[in-house]
Amino acid sequence: MASRTRVSVEPAQRVVDLLTVSKERREAIERLAREFRAGRSVAISTHINADGDGCGSETALARILAQKGMTVKIVNPTPWPDAYEFLLGTDVTDSTSEGSSALRKADLLVVLDISDVKRLGNLADTVRGLRIPKIVIDHHIPSDEPPSDDMLADTTACATGELIYDLAVTLKAEITPEIAVGLYVAILTDTGGFRFANTSARCLAVASQLLAAGVEPEEMYRRLYASHPVGRLHLLRDALATLEVDPAYGISWISVAAGAAEEYGLKSEDLEGLAEHPRSVGGTRLAIFFRDLGHGKIKVSFRSTGDVNVNDFARQFGGGGHARASGALIPGTINEVRHTVVNAAREFVGKRP
């Protein structure tokens, strides 16, 4: 029988090491923290159609800054998603309905989960023109026009929520159960329920601290993954009926027609995660989800299984995001866009071994 080498493992110390905030992040946070002064009015924003990372990070940061004596309001380019309404509670102010006027009343703007100012939609021009301090906290690949050059940006973070956790630790904020829930939602959703490649050992170590702070994982599952409207399943049925697969290139795609979501009484947030279904087809390297928004605009979501960088691919169409999850908004009819994108995908994937 072959001998085995026994390795001494000290799990408690390992967790401590994983939770230590890196020198680079700590220095960036300490630099940004100079703007976090008691009495300031702070606006927090994130990208259009905010997701779990955006919403969870916003509510957690709002509560952290409130602990430090600041007045905080959330001002997003699109309405707060119903699925994340529970994150707001009664102590976080959503001033999205006030739009640009709310931003102009702030002393400081913090933009989360965005590397490109254009992702702020109808608030982008206002943000460009603001003459107040602006801060960005994000984990996406940098773009040519970030909302500010003053940032905490790290693509190795599993989610923006991980960076907000580090900010809380560095500022010695109390991680209350409400803050922990926001951060857990941010991390859980952006890692696909701890399934995607960005699920690092540190990510799980941070999640363990959030559970210790009061998060109930089964409750989070119920709220995020077991509360879908029945119309979502009807839409998924229709979308799967459009499934096409090109096994020679490892490409799979599905489509949703214009008006389909409205027909089933759904909002954009209810379609979150549909792009994962074509990615689940065996042999798929690049999965595509086409959604016809009407008015000649097609929203295209790209997903990969690891060896294809869909951020690079999305940039061909003016989009971007992560290496394994990106998107773009492309003008044209759904048939035109699908034909163009699928052919470009064949060429893109064909250049990779």
Summary of the structure (lengths in Angstrom):
residues: 353
radius of gyration: 20.9
end to end distance: 39.9
largest distance: 74.1
contacts: 1199
relative contact order: 0.10
helix: 44%
strand: 17%
